[in-house]
Amino acid sequence: MLKEQVVTPRAGRGGAAKGKSGGQQRPVRRQNRSSAAKSGAARVNWRALAPLLIKGVLAVLVGVVFFSVYRTTASSSFFAVRAVDVSGATRASKDDLASLARRAAAQSGVWDADLNALSAELERQPWIRSAVVSRVLPSGLRVRVSERVPRVVARAANGRLAWIDDDGVLVSQVSPDDELPAFFMRGWDATAETDAARADNRRRVTKFLELLRELESEGVARRVSELNLDDWRDVRAQLAGGDAEVEVRLGREDYTTRLRNALTTLDAQRSQPHGPYITHLDMTRGKSAVIGLDRATMQRDRAARDREAEKPVTENNNPPRQIRTAGQRDEGDESRPKRNGRSG
C-alpha cells in the first residue's frame, strides 16, 4: 500500500527571511507574454521608421536646394526677355505692346513671368479687347491680341465725340478723317465703374445699333441727329437740319413707326401759326402726337408783332428837294447839249 507523504515547510528559512527583512515577503510581479510582445513590437516599429524619417529630411533638403537653384536660374540672364512677337494689332501700336511686355517680365524673366497678369495689363490698353501671352523659351514671349471694333459715335458729357465698341468701352476720339454714322448716341456713361453701369452701356450700344439699322432701312435716318439713350428704356430722338430744336419721344417700342408718324405730324404742323415754335413730340400715347410748344418765345414774338402793328404810319409822297452846289450846277451845264441855230 502507498503512503501519503506530507511535506512540511521549513520554519528555519521562513523565519530567517522574516527576521532579516523585518516584514512580510511579497511576490515579484512578472510580465505576461502579451505585454512583452507589445513592447518588442514598439521597438521594432521605431527601428523601421527611422530610415523613412531620414529619407524625408533628405527630400526636404533637396527640395530647398532645387527651389533655390530654380529661382536663381529663372531670374538669370539665360531667361531674360530678348524677343516679343506681337500679332493681331492693327490700330494699337505693336511697339508699345512689346515694350509693355518687356517691362512686365524684366524682373522675373521668361521662365517665371506671370502670364495672366501680363495679359490683364495688355487688356487695359486702348483698342485691346483680349490678349493671350505665351512663353517661347528660353528668351521670348508671344503676344496674340484681339482689338476692339469702333461701332458707335457717342457724345460725351463734355460735348466731345468718341468711338465706342460693342462692349460700351471708349476706344478713341473721333478724328476729322473718320467716316461717321448717320447719327450719334447721347447718354453713354463715361464714368461706368460698376458691373451694372457697364451692363447698361452695353444695352445702350445694342439698342443704338438696332435703331440705326431700322431707320436706315426705312430711309428716315437722315432726319435724325442724335438718339438719347440716357434711359435706354425710354428712347428719344433729336431731329436734324431745320428741325434741330425738336425732340421726339419714342418710348420703349415701335421706334420706327412712331418716328415716321412724328415726322408726318411735324411736317403738317409747320404751316400753322404755331409751327415754328414746336419743340417736342410725344409719341408714347398711341398714334396721336402730344405737341410741345415754346410758348415763351411764341408770346414774346406775338407781342413784338403787336407793337409793330400799333406804330402810326406817315405817308409823304413829295420827295425832299435836293440842294446842289455851284460846282454841281456847272458840271450839269457842261453836260447839257447846246441848241442849234444860235450864234454867239
DRENKEBA-700620 format. One record per residue (C-alpha): residue in three letters; x, y, z. Coordinates in steps of 0.5 Angstrom, whole numbers. Each point is the difference from the previous one (the first is absolute). Example, Ala and Ser with C-alpha at 12.3 -4.5 7.8 and 13.67 -1.06 7.14 Angstrom:
BEGIN
+------+-------+-------+-------+
| bami |    c1 |    c2 |    c3 |
+------+-------+-------+-------+
|  ala |    25 |    -9 |    16 |
|  ser |     2 |     7 |    -2 |
+------+-------+-------+-------+
//
This chain:
BEGIN
+------+-------+-------+-------+
| bami |    c1 |    c2 |    c3 |
+------+-------+-------+-------+
|  met |     0 |     0 |     0 |
|  leu |     2 |     7 |    -2 |
|  lys |     1 |     5 |     6 |
|  glu |    -1 |     7 |    -1 |
|  gln |     6 |     5 |     1 |
|  val |    -1 |     6 |     4 |
|  val |     5 |     6 |    -2 |
|  thr |     0 |     5 |     6 |
|  pro |     3 |     7 |    -1 |
|  arg |     7 |     1 |     3 |
|  ala |    -1 |     5 |     5 |
|  gly |     7 |     2 |     0 |
|  arg |     0 |     3 |    -7 |
|  gly |    -6 |     4 |     1 |
|  gly |     2 |     2 |     7 |
|  ala |     6 |     2 |    -2 |
|  ala |    -2 |     4 |    -6 |
|  lys |    -5 |     3 |     4 |
|  gly |     5 |     2 |     5 |
|  lys |     4 |     3 |    -5 |
|  ser |    -5 |     4 |    -3 |
|  gly |    -4 |     2 |     6 |
|  gly |    -6 |    -1 |    -4 |
|  gln |    -5 |    -4 |    -5 |
|  gln |     3 |    -2 |    -6 |
|  arg |    -4 |     2 |    -7 |
|  pro |     0 |    -4 |    -6 |
|  val |     4 |     3 |    -6 |
|  arg |    -4 |     3 |    -6 |
|  arg |     1 |    -3 |    -6 |
|  gln |    -2 |     2 |    -8 |
|  asn |    -4 |    -5 |    -3 |
|  arg |     1 |    -2 |    -8 |
|  ser |    -4 |     5 |    -3 |
|  ser |     2 |     6 |     3 |
|  ala |     7 |    -2 |    -1 |
|  ala |    -2 |    -1 |    -8 |
|  lys |    -2 |     7 |     0 |
|  ser |     6 |     3 |     3 |
|  gly |     4 |    -3 |    -5 |
|  ala |    -5 |     2 |    -6 |
|  ala |     1 |     7 |     2 |
|  arg |     8 |     0 |     0 |
|  val |    -1 |    -4 |    -7 |
|  asn |    -4 |     6 |    -3 |
|  trp |     4 |     5 |     2 |
|  arg |     6 |    -3 |    -3 |
|  ala |    -4 |    -1 |    -6 |
|  leu |    -2 |     8 |    -1 |
|  ala |     7 |     2 |     1 |
|  pro |     2 |    -1 |    -7 |
|  leu |    -6 |     4 |    -2 |
|  leu |     1 |     6 |     4 |
|  ile |     7 |     0 |    -2 |
|  lys |    -3 |     0 |    -8 |
|  gly |    -5 |     5 |     2 |
|  val |     5 |     5 |     3 |
|  leu |     5 |    -1 |    -6 |
|  ala |    -6 |     1 |    -5 |
|  val |    -2 |     7 |     3 |
|  leu |     7 |     2 |     0 |
|  val |     1 |    -2 |    -8 |
|  gly |    -7 |     4 |    -1 |
|  val |     3 |     6 |     3 |
|  val |     6 |     0 |    -4 |
|  phe |    -3 |    -2 |    -6 |
|  phe |    -5 |     6 |     1 |
|  ser |     6 |     5 |     2 |
|  val |     3 |    -2 |    -7 |
|  tyr |    -6 |     1 |    -4 |
|  arg |    -1 |     7 |     3 |
|  thr |     7 |     1 |    -2 |
|  thr |    -1 |    -3 |    -7 |
|  ala |    -6 |     3 |    -1 |
|  ser |     2 |     7 |     1 |
|  ser |     7 |    -1 |    -3 |
|  ser |     1 |     4 |    -7 |
|  phe |    -1 |    -7 |    -3 |
|  phe |    -7 |     1 |     0 |
|  ala |     0 |     8 |    -1 |
|  val |    -5 |     2 |    -5 |
|  arg |     3 |     2 |    -6 |
|  ala |    -6 |    -1 |    -5 |
|  val |    -7 |     2 |     0 |
|  asp |    -4 |    -3 |    -6 |
|  val |    -7 |     4 |     0 |
|  ser |    -5 |    -1 |    -5 |
|  gly |    -8 |     2 |    -2 |
|  ala |     2 |     7 |     2 |
|  thr |    -2 |     5 |    -6 |
|  arg |    -3 |     6 |     4 |
|  ala |     4 |    -1 |     6 |
|  ser |     8 |     1 |     0 |
|  lys |     4 |    -6 |    -1 |
|  asp |     6 |     3 |     3 |
|  asp |    -4 |     3 |     6 |
|  leu |    -3 |    -7 |     2 |
|  ala |     7 |    -3 |    -1 |
|  ser |     3 |     5 |     5 |
|  leu |    -5 |    -1 |     5 |
|  ala |     1 |    -8 |     0 |
|  arg |     8 |     1 |     0 |
|  arg |    -1 |     5 |     6 |
|  ala |    -5 |    -5 |     4 |
|  ala |     5 |    -6 |    -1 |
|  ala |     6 |     4 |     1 |
|  gln |     1 |    -3 |     8 |
|  ser |    -3 |    -7 |    -1 |
|  gly |     3 |    -2 |    -7 |
|  val |    -4 |    -4 |    -5 |
|  trp |     0 |    -6 |     4 |
|  asp |    -3 |     3 |     7 |
|  ala |    -4 |     5 |    -4 |
|  asp |    -8 |     1 |     3 |
|  leu |    -3 |    -1 |    -7 |
|  asn |    -7 |     1 |     3 |
|  ala |     2 |     7 |     3 |
|  leu |     3 |     2 |    -6 |
|  ser |    -6 |    -2 |    -5 |
|  ala |    -4 |     4 |     5 |
|  glu |     5 |     6 |     0 |
|  leu |    -1 |     0 |    -8 |
|  glu |    -7 |     0 |     0 |
|  arg |     0 |     6 |     4 |
|  gln |     3 |     4 |    -6 |
|  pro |    -4 |     4 |    -5 |
|  trp |    -3 |    -5 |    -6 |
|  ile |     2 |    -6 |     3 |
|  arg |    -6 |    -5 |     2 |
|  ser |     3 |    -6 |     2 |
|  ala |     8 |    -2 |     0 |
|  val |     3 |    -7 |     0 |
|  val |     7 |    -1 |     2 |
|  ser |     5 |    -6 |     0 |
|  arg |     7 |    -2 |     1 |
|  val |     5 |    -1 |    -5 |
|  leu |     6 |    -3 |     3 |
|  pro |     5 |     2 |     2 |
|  ser |    -1 |     7 |    -1 |
|  gly |    -6 |     2 |    -4 |
|  leu |    -7 |     2 |     1 |
|  arg |    -6 |    -1 |    -5 |
|  val |    -6 |     5 |     1 |
|  arg |    -7 |    -1 |    -4 |
|  val |    -5 |     6 |     1 |
|  ser |    -7 |     1 |    -3 |
|  glu |    -1 |     7 |    -1 |
|  arg |    -7 |     4 |     2 |
|  val |    -4 |     2 |    -6 |
|  pro |    -3 |     7 |     0 |
|  arg |    -7 |     0 |    -2 |
|  val |    -4 |     6 |     3 |
|  val |     2 |     7 |     1 |
|  ala |    -2 |     3 |     7 |
|  arg |    -1 |     7 |     2 |
|  ala |     4 |     0 |     7 |
|  ala |    -2 |     5 |     6 |
|  asn |     5 |     5 |    -3 |
|  gly |    -3 |     0 |    -7 |
|  arg |     6 |    -4 |    -3 |
|  leu |    -2 |    -5 |    -5 |
|  ala |     3 |    -7 |     2 |
|  trp |     0 |    -7 |    -3 |
|  ile |    -3 |    -6 |     4 |
|  asp |     1 |    -7 |    -1 |
|  asp |    -6 |    -6 |     1 |
|  asp |     2 |     0 |     7 |
|  gly |    -1 |     7 |     1 |
|  val |     7 |     2 |     1 |
|  leu |     3 |     6 |    -3 |
|  val |     6 |    -2 |    -5 |
|  ser |     2 |     7 |    -3 |
|  gln |    -2 |     7 |    -1 |
|  val |    -4 |     2 |    -7 |
|  ser |     5 |     3 |    -5 |
|  pro |    -1 |     4 |    -6 |
|  asp |     1 |    -5 |    -5 |
|  asp |    -5 |    -5 |     3 |
|  glu |    -6 |    -3 |    -3 |
|  leu |    -5 |     2 |     4 |
|  pro |    -7 |    -4 |     1 |
|  ala |    -7 |     3 |    -2 |
|  phe |    -1 |     3 |     7 |
|  phe |     3 |     0 |     7 |
|  met |    -1 |    -3 |     7 |
|  arg |    -1 |     4 |     6 |
|  gly |    -1 |    -3 |     7 |
|  trp |     6 |    -4 |     0 |
|  asp |     3 |    -1 |     8 |
|  ala |     8 |     2 |    -1 |
|  thr |     1 |    -1 |     8 |
|  ala |    -3 |    -7 |     0 |
|  glu |     4 |    -4 |     5 |
|  thr |    -5 |    -5 |     3 |
|  asp |    -3 |    -6 |    -4 |
|  ala |    -7 |     3 |     0 |
|  ala |     3 |     6 |    -3 |
|  arg |     4 |    -4 |    -5 |
|  ala |    -6 |    -4 |    -2 |
|  asp |    -5 |     6 |    -1 |
|  asn |     6 |     3 |    -5 |
|  arg |     0 |    -7 |    -4 |
|  arg |    -8 |     0 |     0 |
|  arg |     0 |     8 |    -3 |
|  val |     5 |    -3 |    -5 |
|  thr |    -4 |    -6 |    -2 |
|  lys |    -6 |     5 |    -1 |
|  phe |     3 |     5 |    -4 |
|  leu |     3 |    -5 |    -5 |
|  glu |    -7 |    -3 |     0 |
|  leu |    -4 |     7 |    -2 |
|  leu |     6 |     2 |    -4 |
|  arg |    -2 |    -6 |    -5 |
|  glu |    -7 |     1 |     0 |
|  leu |     0 |     8 |    -1 |
|  glu |     5 |    -1 |    -6 |
|  ser |    -4 |    -6 |    -3 |
|  glu |    -6 |     5 |     1 |
|  gly |     3 |     6 |    -3 |
|  val |    -1 |     5 |     6 |
|  ala |     7 |    -1 |     3 |
|  arg |     2 |     7 |    -4 |
|  arg |    -6 |     3 |     4 |
|  val |     4 |    -1 |     7 |
|  ser |     6 |     3 |     3 |
|  glu |     0 |    -4 |     7 |
|  leu |    -3 |    -5 |     4 |
|  asn |    -1 |     1 |     7 |
|  leu |     1 |    -7 |     4 |
|  asp |     2 |     3 |     7 |
|  asp |    -6 |    -4 |     2 |
|  trp |     0 |    -6 |    -5 |
|  arg |    -7 |    -2 |     1 |
|  asp |    -2 |     7 |    -2 |
|  val |     3 |     2 |    -6 |
|  arg |     0 |     7 |    -3 |
|  ala |     2 |     2 |    -7 |
|  gln |     3 |     7 |    -1 |
|  leu |    -2 |     2 |    -7 |
|  ala |     5 |     3 |    -5 |
|  gly |     0 |     6 |    -5 |
|  gly |    -5 |     5 |     0 |
|  asp |    -4 |    -4 |     6 |
|  ala |     6 |     0 |     4 |
|  glu |    -3 |     3 |     6 |
|  val |    -6 |    -5 |     0 |
|  glu |     1 |    -7 |     4 |
|  val |    -5 |    -6 |    -1 |
|  arg |    -1 |    -4 |     6 |
|  leu |    -1 |    -8 |    -3 |
|  gly |     0 |    -3 |     7 |
|  arg |     2 |    -8 |     0 |
|  glu |    -3 |    -3 |    -6 |
|  asp |    -3 |     1 |    -7 |
|  tyr |     6 |     5 |    -1 |
|  thr |     0 |     1 |    -8 |
|  thr |    -8 |     0 |     0 |
|  arg |     0 |     5 |     5 |
|  leu |     5 |     5 |    -3 |
|  arg |    -3 |    -1 |    -7 |
|  asn |    -6 |     3 |     3 |
|  ala |     3 |     5 |     4 |
|  leu |     3 |     3 |    -7 |
|  thr |    -6 |     0 |    -3 |
|  thr |    -4 |     4 |     5 |
|  leu |     6 |     5 |     1 |
|  asp |     0 |     1 |    -8 |
|  ala |    -7 |     1 |     0 |
|  gln |     0 |     5 |     6 |
|  arg |     6 |     4 |    -2 |
|  ser |    -5 |     4 |    -5 |
|  gln |    -4 |     2 |     6 |
|  pro |     1 |     6 |     4 |
|  his |     3 |    -4 |     6 |
|  gly |     4 |    -4 |    -5 |
|  pro |     7 |     4 |     1 |
|  tyr |    -1 |    -1 |     8 |
|  ile |    -1 |    -8 |     0 |
|  thr |     6 |    -2 |     5 |
|  his |    -3 |    -7 |     2 |
|  leu |    -4 |    -6 |    -3 |
|  asp |    -2 |    -6 |     5 |
|  met |    -2 |    -6 |    -4 |
|  thr |    -1 |    -5 |     6 |
|  arg |    -7 |     1 |     0 |
|  gly |    -2 |    -3 |    -6 |
|  lys |    -1 |     2 |    -7 |
|  ser |    -1 |     7 |     2 |
|  ala |     5 |     5 |     2 |
|  val |     1 |     5 |     6 |
|  ile |     3 |     6 |    -3 |
|  gly |     4 |     4 |     5 |
|  leu |     1 |     8 |    -2 |
|  asp |     5 |     5 |     2 |
|  arg |    -6 |     5 |     3 |
|  ala |     5 |     5 |     3 |
|  thr |     3 |     1 |    -7 |
|  met |    -6 |     0 |    -3 |
|  gln |    -4 |     5 |     4 |
|  arg |     7 |     5 |     0 |
|  asp |    -1 |     0 |    -8 |
|  arg |    -7 |     1 |     0 |
|  ala |     1 |     6 |     5 |
|  ala |     5 |     3 |    -4 |
|  arg |    -4 |    -1 |    -7 |
|  asp |    -6 |     3 |     4 |
|  arg |     5 |     6 |     2 |
|  glu |     2 |     1 |    -7 |
|  ala |    -7 |     0 |    -3 |
|  glu |    -2 |     6 |     5 |
|  lys |     5 |     4 |    -2 |
|  pro |    -3 |     6 |    -4 |
|  val |     1 |     0 |    -8 |
|  thr |     2 |     7 |    -3 |
|  glu |     0 |     1 |    -8 |
|  asn |     4 |     5 |    -3 |
|  asn |    -1 |     0 |    -8 |
|  asn |     5 |     6 |    -1 |
|  pro |     7 |    -2 |     0 |
|  pro |     4 |     5 |     3 |
|  arg |     4 |     6 |    -4 |
|  gln |     7 |    -2 |    -2 |
|  ile |     5 |     6 |     1 |
|  arg |     5 |     1 |    -5 |
|  thr |     7 |     3 |     1 |
|  ala |     3 |     5 |    -5 |
|  gly |     4 |    -5 |    -3 |
|  gln |    -5 |    -5 |    -1 |
|  arg |    -4 |     5 |    -4 |
|  asp |     6 |     2 |    -4 |
|  glu |     1 |    -7 |    -2 |
|  gly |    -7 |    -1 |    -1 |
|  asp |     0 |     6 |    -5 |
|  glu |     6 |    -3 |    -4 |
|  ser |    -3 |    -7 |    -1 |
|  arg |    -7 |     3 |    -2 |
|  pro |     0 |     0 |    -8 |
|  lys |     0 |     7 |    -4 |
|  arg |    -6 |     2 |    -4 |
|  asn |     2 |     1 |    -7 |
|  gly |    -2 |     7 |    -4 |
|  arg |     3 |     4 |     5 |
|  ser |     6 |     4 |    -2 |
|  gly |     5 |     3 |     5 |
+------+-------+-------+-------+
//
